[in-house]
Amino acid sequence: MDGQPQEWTAAPKRIDGPLGKAITVSGADIPLGDIGNFSRGDQVSYGGFIRIEDKQVKGVNGSVIAKMDPANGFRGWDLYLQGGQPGAHVIDTWDASATKVITPKALTPGTWHHVMVVFDGTQAGHQAMTIYVDGKRAGGGPDPNTVGGTLETAVPLRIGSREGGQSKLNGNVALQDFRFYRKKLTDAEISHLANNKMISVWAALPENERTKEQNTALFEHYITVVDAPSLELLREKDSLKTEETALRGRGSASLVFEEKKGQEPFAHILERGAYSAPGEKVFPDTPAMLPPMPEGAPKNRLGLTQWLNDPKNPLPARVTMNRLWANFFGVGIVESAGDFGIMGARPSHPKLLDWLACRVPLQRLGLPPHGENHRHLPRLPPVRCHQSGETREGFFQRPGLPRPAPAARCRADPRPLAGRFRNALGLRSAVRP
């Protein structure tokens, strides 16, 4: 327990194991005392070597070792066999606040297997528990996966059953070298526990009598413990991993969408706007009243960007001039400067907006070095006339035309103003979002 050997007085049946004599836990009920408690926020690892003698492992069920109180909603934890498949429970109240993990495959009869359970209370329920068999993650999703807030119980830790003799292990099952750590063991540490104890046993076998898994474990032991060039490469790998972790720690995660491959994106026209009533299937395209997408442009965000920057597209110039007009005079020719769609306002003077947009070729919309700046735009006649107060007869008498005073009729927007201050102080970043 906690990395230290513990001894108790008991007389269970024993068989030969990889590390000497192992106890037979099936049919037993051996209390070990009030040890092994942990809370929801703790990190613990527990497990050992298990051997099932029964050829029909599907009939082997019960707790190998457990600290669990069936009278109190099965609160506690255990290492369990269900049809010969190793598993574990961590429970507050079954099954409303509990986590259970069972491996997909049963243990091979007549073979020693190392089974280790890792519980990480800092994670959400579906990520909190992992089970390893022979040093490798065994898979198997938790069900249920809600864990719970209180896991401690006063009942003793027991071998072979839960408190009160419940879930007593049947069949013929042996346990050896059970360990309980108050920390989250890494994959490498678990692999070391699983394999290193067996290395001498496997190495003593003739090569033609070893299994493929045993030969693989011997090779991994050689390159990770014995071979000097491999050890040097592993140290270099660890150094690079540490550097990578430091680099990643300085940044932040960003969610990125990926286009679905092998299928053209589509959507359904929703009948009366109801998501439960999909209608005709439609595919990405531009509105018929506007120019089509450039030839060869993909029907995705890249193609949309190419279309927006196409010189044939009238939208960027119209939006730019309307925003410029709104910045100068407080209100745009289209009052809803952020909405040129069917829900937006109609232009008060469509021909004026058309005329201004035609004076702004696409290459003038960018900033250096990609295009010219906007300094020429205020010199256009309608803007200059409107600013200075010089009017042609009847020009400002048209209904709905906003006629501001020569001075600014609105305060400067704080964001551009802050940008000007940063630029003047030399604090403006050269990288644009």
Secondary structure, DSSP 8 states (H G I E B T S, - for coil): -TTS---------EEEETTEEEEE-TT--EE--S-----TT-EEEEEEEEEE--S-GGG-EEEEEEEEEGGGTTEEEEEEEETTEEEEEEEEETTTEEEEEE-SS---TTSEEEEEEEEETTS-GGGSEEEEETTEE-----SSB---S-----S--EESS-GGGTTB--S-EEEEEEEEESS---HHHHHHHHHHHHHHHHHTS-GGGS-HHHHHHHHHHIIIII-HHHHHHHHHHHHHHHHHHHHHHTS---------TTS---EEEEGGG-TTSEEEEE-----TTS----TT--SSHHHHHHHHT-TT--HHHHHHHHHHHHHHHSS-SSS-TT--STTS---SSHHHHHHHHHTS-GGGSS-TTSS--STTGGGSHHHHHHHHT---TTSTTSTT-----SS-SS---HHHHHHHHHHHTT---S---
